[in-house]
Amino acid sequence: MEKPAIHPYIPIIVGVFSVALSAIFVKMTSADSGVTAFYRMLFSILIMSPVFFLKYTHEIKELSRRDWLFTSIAGVFLAFHFILWFESLNYTSVASSTVLVTLQPLFAFAGTYFFFKEKLSIKTLVAGGIAISGSVLIGYGDFKVSGSALYGDLLALIACALITAYLLFGQDVRKRLSLVTYTFVVYGISTITLFFYIVFKGESFGPYPASEWMWFLLLALIPNLLGHTLFNWALKWVSTNVISIAILFEPVGAAILAYFILGEYLSVSQIVGGSVVLAGITLFITDYQKIKMFFLKRKA
């Protein structure tokens, strides 16, 4: 495996800050969840198209049946992740929704253990547990156990499982494909899935006011093309577990942004929880053995 130009943790950090804006942009739209997700993905592949068709179309021929299968599954999971997460934001707060969506280690640790036989150290499990407990604290003051908020929380939790599955399937394929080809194919499949979902649901493709198109475009540019693409790049060199732990910072950024932009109250429990999340992430990324293994892989 070739040596990365920069340490994968750097793009992952930038990606986390980018995806933290996603919930804010979605809250600013008035379109149906499926439509918002569709235009997010459509604009993403339209922006990528010139680069892909000029330099990377030859890689399509190199895709095996297994690659097509795994990439297609990843694309479908990504589409329904967006549908369910965007829908959850209609019923619960940004803090609660992003907390549940970013509880990926619960699923990622199990997935990488059973499917990729990755061993988990005690320190990794402790770090993950600390970060997860911090995420729960962030939304504790906003969690409700009944009514529409509970429904929104459930949708966000299912969306969390789907994005973890998307990353797990991508981890296998991404090691053999370039970033552009993998991302373009996955986003393309996700867009097609969302198109048929909208037709089936009878949602409207438009027209929409200029402000709506602006939010659709920003969703494509920042959380998708900057955020998720950086995660896909990093998957070539790091485990899904690393990204899942780092993404736990998203509720911190999203809750702060929601306070200033949307006026959503930031409670003491959310502030304390954010500090706990950062403590868990710091413990995880400063694991000496993981850093040592990373540099050994670079030399291989």
Secondary structure as GFF3:
##gff-version 3
##sequence-region A 1 300
A	DSSP	alpha_helix	9	19	.	.	.	ID=ss1
A	DSSP	alpha_helix	22	28	.	.	.	ID=ss2
A	DSSP	alpha_helix	33	55	.	.	.	ID=ss3
A	DSSP	three_ten_helix	57	62	.	.	.	ID=ss4
A	DSSP	alpha_helix	65	88	.	.	.	ID=ss5
A	DSSP	alpha_helix	94	101	.	.	.	ID=ss6
A	DSSP	alpha_helix	105	116	.	.	.	ID=ss7
A	DSSP	alpha_helix	122	138	.	.	.	ID=ss8
A	DSSP	three_ten_helix	140	142	.	.	.	ID=ss9
A	DSSP	alpha_helix	147	174	.	.	.	ID=ss10
A	DSSP	alpha_helix	179	201	.	.	.	ID=ss11
A	DSSP	alpha_helix	210	219	.	.	.	ID=ss12
A	DSSP	pi_helix	220	228	.	.	.	ID=ss13
A	DSSP	alpha_helix	229	234	.	.	.	ID=ss14
A	DSSP	alpha_helix	240	246	.	.	.	ID=ss15
A	DSSP	three_ten_helix	247	249	.	.	.	ID=ss16
A	DSSP	alpha_helix	250	257	.	.	.	ID=ss17
A	DSSP	pi_helix	258	262	.	.	.	ID=ss18
A	DSSP	alpha_helix	268	285	.	.	.	ID=ss19
A	DSSP	alpha_helix	288	299	.	.	.	ID=ss20
###
